Amino acid sequence: MRALASPASLKGVLSAPEAAAALVAGFARAGVQAEALPIADGGEGTAQVLGAREVSRARVHDAFGREHEAPVRRLPDRTAVVESADAIPLDPARLDVLAASSRGLGELIAAAGECPRLVVCLGGTATMDGGAGLLEVLERLPAPTAVLCDTRATLLEAPRAFGPQKGATEEQVAELERRFAPLPNAGLAGGGAAGGLGAALASLGAELVPGAAYVLEAIGFRERAAVADLVVTGEGRVDATTFEGKAPGEAVRVCEELGVQCALFEAAALSGDPSRAREDLEALAAELTR
């Protein structure tokens, strides 16, 4: 048997490479050859999965105005890669969608400097400002830009779909919908990514692309899955959104096209103990070989 370990990150628990390594260890324990090929969908950790290396750090503001450093990374062809989650991350200790600003991502993009191409990874932000903060500090993009979106939701759909998880009340959701209705690109697929940053970047000329499909193509997922007997993918929680732009859903779709067996796991449905995540994945891999 040849197995391919292709999980996404287990947010707040294991990165995608860490989760893949745990699966590979479990397969090895069962005497099965396995390859680690972690995946991502444009959200947090995508730059690492793409193989981008940090080349500098920029002073930026988080969603609530606190200064901190965020990395600028590059691919071997000098494409610059930045992640919204590095600049304006979601912090469960402070949820305030009406106060959170996307300014920090604009600062990070500006810090990328001259480059032949720019990739912006969207997801994992505290913001729901439609990109207003970003547009205050960024008048143009430094290079032709691809924006990797971890959702297909439009700007108009974003408040109701993602506002509550960022602390929005029902009244605030309605207020955000009123604010977003007249904005450019309000109905653009992917425009709702990262609280509306997709729509804002599109207004500057960026191309919005489905993050999961982009990443899987970039890392050669289809080619490596095609020669595997079993592909294992998954994330922290599997729900409807898994098949609406998330990386594990895209991996399942590709495997179905190839006719390759694919196992989809939900980490929360294993032991349910985040501290046991590595052990859970090792045990899962061993169980799948029986």
DAFEN-V278016 format. One line per field, one symbol per residue. phi: phi as a letter, one per 40 degrees, with the letter a starting at -180 (. if undefined). psi: psi as a letter, one per 30 degrees, with the letter a starting at -180 (. if undefined). burial: 1 if it has 16 or more other C-alpha atoms within 10 Angstrom, else 0. Layout:
phi->???
psi->???
burial->???
This chain:
phi->.bbbcbcccbdgbbccccccccccccccccgbcabcacbabhcdgcdcccgcbcbabbcbbccbgccabbcbbbcdcgccbbbccccbccbdcabaccbcbcddcdccccccgcacabbbcbigbccabggdcdccbbcaccadbbbcbcacdcdcccdccbddcbgcccccdcccccccdcccgcbcdgccdfghcdcccccchcccbccccccccccgddccccbccabbbiacbbadcdbbhcccccccccccccgbcbbbbbdccccgbdcbdccccccccccccc
psi->kkkjjillljkgdkleeeeeeeeeeeeefggkklkkilllgfakfeeeefgkkkflkkjlkafggkklkkkklklfggkkklkefeeilkjffjjifffkkgeeeeeeeeffaklflkkkjklhlflhgggeeefffjflkflkkkjjkglgkleffeeeefeefggkleeeeeeeeeefeglkgfgkkfffkhggfeeeeefgglkkkjeeeeeeeegheeeeefglfkkklaaekkaefeghfleeeeeeeeeeefgkkkkkljefgcfgjefgeeeeeeeeeeeff.
burial->00111111110011111111111111100101011111111111111111011100010111110000011111100011111111111100001110011111111111110000111111111111111111101100111011111111111111110110011100011001100100001111111111111111111001011111111100101100110101111111010001111111111101100001011110110100010011011111110000
